[in-house]
């Protein structure tokens, strides 16, 4: 989907993602929700080398596995 965007939109997304790294504080969950004409787009940062990395932990609950994102 992202590769189908026009170049100005790709540039905007790239700038926004770069700003996540600059604005990131310890304990932050870097994400943003964009609403345009009734549509919602969420951008979540999963990793900034040396600064932040989202992890996923699997917990066994009654024989089933549940994922916990942190």
PASEBA-1860 file (N, C-alpha, C; in nm, 3 decimals):
! residues 70
1> XXXXXXXX> 0.082/-0.119/0.000/0.000/0.000/0.000/0.087/0.126/0.000 ~ 0.186/0.133/0.088/0.270/0.253/0.094/0.339/0.277/-0.041 ~ 0.383/0.170/-0.107/0.454/0.188/-0.234/0.363/0.244/-0.343 ~ 0.231/0.238/-0.324/0.136/0.292/-0.422/0.109/0.441/-0.404 ~ 0.157/0.500/-0.295/0.134/0.642/-0.269/0.213/0.728/-0.366 ~ 0.163/0.848/-0.391/0.237/0.945/-0.471/0.357/0.993/-0.389 ~ 0.462/1.043/-0.454/0.586/1.080/-0.387/0.567/1.181/-0.273 ~ 0.483/1.286/-0.288/0.466/1.379/-0.175/0.413/1.309/-0.049
9> XXXXXXXX> 0.325/1.212/-0.066/0.273/1.138/0.050/0.382/1.051/0.110 ~ 0.464/0.988/0.027/0.576/0.907/0.077/0.673/0.994/0.155 ~ 0.701/1.114/0.105/0.791/1.206/0.174/0.734/1.245/0.310 ~ 0.603/1.273/0.315/0.539/1.311/0.440/0.549/1.197/0.542 ~ 0.520/1.074/0.499/0.529/0.959/0.590/0.672/0.942/0.640 ~ 0.770/0.953/0.552/0.910/0.938/0.592/0.950/1.046/0.693 ~ 0.909/1.170/0.671/0.940/1.278/0.765/0.876/1.252/0.901 ~ 0.752/1.206/0.899/0.680/1.180/1.024/0.749/1.070/1.104
17> XXXXXXXX> 0.790/0.965/1.037/0.858/0.854/1.105/0.992/0.899/1.162 ~ 1.067/0.980/1.089/1.194/1.031/1.140/1.172/1.116/1.264 ~ 1.064/1.193/1.268/1.034/1.276/1.385/1.003/1.193/1.509 ~ 0.947/1.073/1.491/0.924/0.985/1.606/1.053/0.966/1.684 ~ 1.162/0.935/1.615/1.290/0.910/1.681/1.341/1.031/1.756 ~ 1.322/1.149/1.701/1.369/1.272/1.764/1.287/1.305/1.889 ~ 1.157/1.279/1.885/1.068/1.316/1.995/1.052/1.208/2.101 ~ 1.114/1.092/2.081/1.094/0.977/2.168/1.158/0.997/2.304
25> XXXXXXXX> 1.080/0.978/2.410/1.129/0.980/2.547/1.115/0.842/2.606 ~ 1.192/0.814/2.712/1.186/0.684/2.777/1.043/0.655/2.822 ~ 0.995/0.535/2.792/0.861/0.495/2.833/0.751/0.531/2.734 ~ 0.785/0.605/2.629/0.685/0.642/2.529/0.643/0.520/2.446 ~ 0.522/0.522/2.398/0.475/0.424/2.301/0.453/0.502/2.172 ~ 0.554/0.508/2.086/0.546/0.596/1.969/0.447/0.547/1.864 ~ 0.336/0.616/1.858/0.236/0.587/1.756/0.155/0.714/1.731 ~ 0.091/0.719/1.618/0.001/0.831/1.592/-0.115/0.781/1.509
33> XXXXXXXX> -0.227/0.844/1.528/-0.348/0.810/1.455/-0.383/0.928/1.364 ~ -0.397/0.899/1.235/-0.430/1.002/1.137/-0.571/0.975/1.086 ~ -0.655/1.077/1.093/-0.792/1.064/1.044/-0.810/1.155/0.922 ~ -0.849/1.094/0.812/-0.870/1.169/0.687/-0.997/1.118/0.621 ~ -1.094/1.205/0.604/-1.220/1.173/0.535/-1.283/1.043/0.586 ~ -1.288/1.030/0.719/-1.352/0.914/0.780/-1.263/0.791/0.792 ~ -1.147/0.794/0.731/-1.053/0.682/0.741/-0.955/0.707/0.856 ~ -0.912/0.601/0.920/-0.813/0.611/1.026/-0.690/0.529/0.988
41> XXXXXXXX> -0.574/0.592/0.998/-0.447/0.526/0.971/-0.363/0.539/1.098 ~ -0.313/0.426/1.147/-0.225/0.429/1.264/-0.084/0.395/1.220 ~ 0.010/0.477/1.263/0.151/0.451/1.239/0.215/0.421/1.374 ~ 0.274/0.303/1.385/0.342/0.262/1.509/0.489/0.238/1.479 ~ 0.572/0.300/1.557/0.715/0.279/1.542/0.753/0.154/1.619 ~ 0.821/0.061/1.554/0.860/-0.063/1.619/1.005/-0.064/1.663 ~ 1.090/0.018/1.602/1.231/0.014/1.640/1.303/0.141/1.597 ~ 1.384/0.194/1.688/1.482/0.298/1.658/1.613/0.244/1.714
49> XXXXXXXX> 1.709/0.207/1.629/1.832/0.145/1.677/1.897/0.225/1.790 ~ 1.923/0.155/1.900/1.988/0.216/2.015/1.899/0.300/2.103 ~ 1.770/0.313/2.068/1.682/0.401/2.144/1.553/0.332/2.187 ~ 1.492/0.255/2.098/1.363/0.195/2.128/1.346/0.070/2.043 ~ 1.286/-0.033/2.105/1.249/-0.152/2.029/1.126/-0.213/2.093 ~ 1.020/-0.225/2.014/0.897/-0.286/2.061/0.920/-0.436/2.069 ~ 0.870/-0.498/2.175/0.887/-0.642/2.187/0.751/-0.709/2.201 ~ 0.747/-0.835/2.168/0.624/-0.913/2.180/0.655/-1.033/2.268
57> XXXXXXXX> 0.575/-1.050/2.372/0.594/-1.162/2.464/0.474/-1.254/2.453 ~ 0.500/-1.383/2.450/0.392/-1.482/2.440/0.368/-1.543/2.577 ~ 0.243/-1.546/2.617/0.204/-1.597/2.749/0.107/-1.711/2.728 ~ 0.131/-1.823/2.795/0.041/-1.938/2.788/-0.074/-1.915/2.885 ~ -0.195/-1.904/2.833/-0.314/-1.880/2.915/-0.412/-1.993/2.892 ~ -0.422/-2.085/2.987/-0.517/-2.195/2.976/-0.498/-2.280/2.852 ~ -0.375/-2.304/2.813/-0.349/-2.386/2.696/-0.344/-2.308/2.566 ~ -0.393/-2.185/2.567/-0.387/-2.100/2.448/-0.274/-1.999/2.465
65> XXXXXX> -0.224/-1.950/2.355/-0.120/-1.849/2.362/-0.179/-1.712/2.333 ~ -0.135/-1.616/2.411/-0.177/-1.477/2.390/-0.051/-1.395/2.368 ~ -0.056/-1.297/2.283/0.059/-1.210/2.258/0.039/-1.081/2.335 ~ 0.144/-1.038/2.401/0.143/-0.913/2.475/0.247/-0.822/2.411 ~ 0.204/-0.713/2.352/0.297/-0.618/2.291/0.340/-0.517/2.394 ~ 0.470/-0.494/2.401/0.522/-0.393/2.494/0.615/-0.301/2.421
END
